C-alpha cells in the first residue's frame, strides 16, 4: 500500500456530522401519511428514542440531547441527536431552502445541481487548484486510502496526460460524471468499490444498503418511500422529488468531491428529506442521513440520525476508535444544531 491509513485522532472524526445535514430536514405533522402510519407525536418519539425526562428538560432550554443509534457495521459511526427549535416546521424549511449551504457551512467551497441529462460540463464548477499538491497527487494516485477510486479509475488516471494545466480537474469531473451515471441507472448496484491496494476494497454500496435497511422508522412510517429508496432507481412514490448535487467541501484541509442523492416527499403539509452521499473523494466511504421534525410546544422537535462509514474506525482497536469518533462527532452535531436554532429564532 502506498499511503498510510488515517488514525481516529485525525480531524475527520470531529467533522463526521458536519457534511450536508443543514439543508436536510423533515417538517411534518401527525397527518403526514406518505402511504404509511402517522408520525408519532413528541411523547411517542421520546419513548421510541429513549429520551428521558431529564433530557426533555434540557430540550426545553434549547440544549441538544443525544440518543443511541446502534452501529450495524464495524466501520460505521452512527449518531442521533435532537433539539427544540421555537419555530414552525414551515419556517425552518423556508430558511433552509432559500439560503445557500455556505451561509452556515463555510467548509463548502462550491456546489451545483446535476441535471437529468448531465454531461461533463455539468461538473465544470468542480475543480482542484492548478498546480496544488492535491491536483498533483490526484494525477499520480495509486490504490490505497489517499483517494477513493476504483481499480479502473486508477488505471484511467495512470494513462491520463498531465500536460494541460487543469488535467486533474478534468479527470476528476470524468470520475464524477461516470459515477453519477452508474448510480442514476443502477442505484446502489451501480456504485463501484474503492481499491485500497493489496487486494483489499472498501464497499460503499454495501454500506449504504445496510444503512437503509437499518432505518426502521422509515420502513415503518413511509414503507413506499423506503422500498423505493432501497431499490432505486425504482419509481419514487407520487409527490416525491429527487435532486442530485455535486459538492466540493474541505475535509481534513483537503478539497473533497461529493455526490449526493436527495429525495423530498411532500404530503399533508409535511416534508420528508433523505440524503445519501454515494461518492466521497477521500477520508470516509459513504454517508446517509435522515432528519425529522415534529410539532412540539410552540415550534418543532428536530430529530437527527446520521450514519457515516469510514475505514478509520475499523480493525484493531475499533471499539476505542468508535468511542472517540462518536464523542467528537457529537460535539460537531451539537454545534450545528445550536447554530440552526440560532438562525431560525
PyMOL commands that set and color helices and strands:
alter all, ss='L'
color gray80, all
select helices_A, chain A and resi 11-14+21-23+42-49+53-60+89-98+101-103+120-123+133-139+151-159+167-190+204-213+216-221+223-230+311-313+318-344
alter helices_A, ss='H'
color red, helices_A
select strands_A, chain A and resi 27-28+65-67+76-85+108-114+194-197+200-202+240-251+254-267+270-280+286-296+299-309
alter strands_A, ss='S'
color yellow, strands_A
deselect
rebuild
show_as cartoon
